[in-house]
Amino acid sequence: MTVSSLLRMENCYNIGKISVNVSDGSCIGGLIGYIYGSSTDSNGAHIYASYNGGNIEGGTSYLNPASNVGGIIGNGGTDTNIWISNSFNNAKIKGGTKTGGIVGGLSGCAPDYSRSLRDCYNFGNVTSTSSACGGIVGSVNDRLYLVNCFNEGNVGATGSAGGIIGAFYSVNSSSNLLYVNKNTNIGKVIAQSSYSGGIVGYVSPSTKSAEVTILTCLNKSVNGS
């Protein structure tokens, strides 16, 4: 499903397997594949008390797997409001770059847009044959509040693997903000080449306007690179 207007999703769930067999596919989610937005829209999604219980396989090709694969949302596009709370994934998630237990990838957004994940939980293993793989979110470009989330599943990727967030890449705008508070990871995190972190695998502010805050987080996993 692609969302291009305001959406409220509450008490929804998926328990069926979702598999994409084509190479180079993208935007695959247990509940929403892609949320589309533009700088002239006020669209977005509010997802509450929903979960995914079906395994998600983003492409069967090892060399060209699908990108933006997530247990709840595959990808949140540029300039979209996204609020996810009290939701969880309890299945295996497998994809290419930007793969996460709750959200695969979040693209950039302007300062007047809000994005937050609160009280979200992942219990399934999350694996990527590429990079930017996280227990909660695979990749963040620009802006996110992530509070009181929990990951128990193992996280594995070629590079940039994190128990909560795989990678944060800011872009050149005034909205660069990553706020991570009261999150816990107990799953094993392994990056085969580089950038493995219990909370965040890779952080690249890239601009002086970026603000990255990580507070009161706990990692109890065994991490390796």
C-alpha positions in Angstrom: 0.0 0.0 0.0 1.2 3.5 -0.8 -0.1 6.4 1.3 -0.3 9.9 -0.2 -2.7 11.6 2.2 -3.4 11.7 5.9 -3.9 8.2 7.4 -4.8 6.9 10.8 -4.1 3.2 11.3 -5.1 1.6 14.6 -5.2 -2.0 15.8 -4.2 -3.4 12.5 -2.0 -6.4 11.9 -0.4 -8.6 9.3 0.3 -12.3 9.9 1.0 -13.4 6.3 4.4 -13.8 4.6 5.3 -11.0 2.2 7.9 -11.8 -0.4 9.1 -9.9 -3.4 10.8 -12.1 -6.1 12.1 -9.3 -8.4 15.6 -7.9 -8.2 16.1 -4.2 -7.3 12.6 -3.9 -5.7 11.9 -1.3 -3.0 9.5 -0.1 -0.3 8.2 -3.3 1.3 6.4 -3.2 4.6 4.2 -5.4 6.7 1.5 -2.8 6.8 2.6 0.1 4.5 5.0 -0.1 1.7 5.6 3.6 1.0 4.4 6.9 2.4 4.6 9.6 -0.4 4.9 13.3 0.3 6.1 16.6 -1.1 6.9 20.0 0.3 3.5 21.3 -0.6 1.5 18.5 1.2 0.7 18.0 4.8 0.3 14.3 4.4 1.5 11.5 6.6 0.5 8.6 8.7 -0.4 8.0 12.4 0.0 4.3 13.2 -1.0 3.1 16.7 -1.2 -0.3 18.4 -0.5 -2.3 15.2 1.9 -5.1 14.5 3.4 -7.4 11.9 3.6 -11.2 12.4 4.5 -12.3 8.9 8.0 -12.9 7.6 9.1 -10.3 5.0 11.6 -11.1 2.3 12.7 -8.2 0.2 13.8 -10.0 -2.9 15.3 -13.5 -3.5 18.4 -12.2 -5.4 21.4 -11.9 -3.1 23.2 -9.4 -5.4 20.2 -7.2 -6.0 17.8 -7.4 -3.0 15.0 -5.0 -2.4 15.7 -1.8 -0.5 13.6 0.0 2.1 12.2 -3.1 3.9 10.5 -2.8 7.3 8.2 -4.7 9.6 5.6 -1.9 9.7 6.6 0.7 7.0 9.0 0.1 4.1 9.8 3.7 3.4 8.7 7.2 4.6 9.3 9.6 1.7 10.5 13.1 1.7 8.4 15.7 3.7 5.9 13.4 5.4 4.6 13.3 8.9 5.0 9.9 10.5 4.0 8.9 14.0 4.3 5.3 15.1 3.5 4.3 18.6 2.8 1.1 20.6 3.4 -1.1 17.6 5.7 -4.1 17.1 7.2 -6.6 14.8 7.4 -10.3 15.7 8.7 -11.8 12.4 11.9 -12.1 10.4 12.8 -9.1 8.1 15.3 -9.6 5.3 16.3 -7.1 2.6 19.0 -5.0 1.1 20.0 -1.5 2.0 17.8 0.3 4.5 16.2 -2.6 6.3 14.6 -2.3 9.8 12.4 -4.1 12.2 9.8 -1.3 12.3 10.8 1.1 9.5 13.2 0.4 6.6 14.1 3.9 5.5 13.2 7.5 6.3 14.0 10.1 3.6 14.7 13.8 4.4 12.0 16.3 5.6 11.6 20.0 6.2 11.6 21.5 9.8 7.8 21.8 9.9 7.3 18.0 9.5 7.3 15.7 12.5 8.5 12.1 12.7 8.5 10.0 15.8 8.6 6.4 17.0 7.6 5.8 20.5 7.0 2.6 22.5 7.8 0.3 19.5 9.2 -3.2 19.8 11.0 -5.6 17.5 11.4 -9.3 18.4 12.3 -10.7 14.9 15.8 -11.1 13.4 16.6 -8.3 10.9 19.2 -9.1 8.2 20.5 -7.2 5.2 22.8 -8.2 2.4 23.9 -4.6 2.2 24.1 -1.8 4.7 22.0 0.5 6.9 20.2 -2.2 8.9 18.6 -1.6 12.4 16.5 -3.4 14.9 14.0 -0.5 14.8 15.0 1.7 11.9 17.3 0.9 9.0 18.2 4.3 7.7 17.4 7.9 8.7 18.0 10.9 6.5 17.4 14.1 8.3 14.9 14.0 11.1 13.6 11.6 13.8 12.5 11.4 17.4 12.9 7.8 18.7 11.9 7.2 22.3 11.4 4.2 24.5 11.8 1.5 21.8 13.1 -2.0 22.4 14.9 -4.5 20.1 15.4 -8.2 20.9 16.1 -9.6 17.5 19.5 -10.2 16.1 20.7 -7.6 13.5 23.1 -8.5 10.7 24.4 -6.7 7.7 27.4 -6.1 5.5 28.0 -2.7 7.1 26.3 -0.1 9.2 24.3 -2.3 11.6 22.7 -1.0 14.8 20.6 -2.5 17.5 18.2 0.5 17.3 19.2 2.5 14.2 21.4 1.2 11.4 22.6 4.6 10.0 21.9 8.3 10.3 22.8 10.4 7.2 21.9 14.0 7.5 21.5 16.2 4.5 22.3 19.9 4.0 19.2 21.6 5.5 18.2 23.2 8.8 16.0 20.2 9.8 18.8 17.8 10.6 17.8 16.3 13.9 18.2 12.8 15.5 16.9 12.5 19.1 17.3 9.0 20.6 16.2 8.5 24.3 15.4 5.6 26.6 15.9 2.8 24.0 17.1 -0.7 24.7 18.8 -3.4 22.6 19.5 -6.9 23.7 19.9 -8.5 20.3 23.3 -9.5 18.8 24.5 -6.9 16.2 27.1 -7.9 13.6 28.4 -6.0 10.6 30.5 -8.2 8.4 32.8 -5.4 7.3 32.4 -2.2 9.5 30.2 0.0 11.6 28.5 -2.1 14.2 26.8 -0.5 17.2 24.6 -1.6 20.0 22.4 1.5 19.6 23.4 3.2 16.3 25.7 1.7 13.8 26.8 4.7 11.8 26.3 8.5 12.3 27.3 11.0 9.6 26.1 14.5 10.4 27.8 16.0 7.4 26.7 19.5 8.1 27.1 22.0 11.0 23.4 22.4 11.4 23.0 18.7 12.4 22.0 17.9 15.9 22.4 14.3 17.2 21.3 13.5 20.8 21.5 10.0 22.4 20.4 9.8 26.0 19.7 7.0 28.6 20.1 4.1 26.2 21.0 0.6 27.1 22.8 -2.1 25.0 23.1 -5.6 26.4 24.1 -7.4 23.3 27.4 -8.8 21.9 28.5 -6.7 19.0 31.1 -7.6 16.4 32.4 -6.2 13.2 
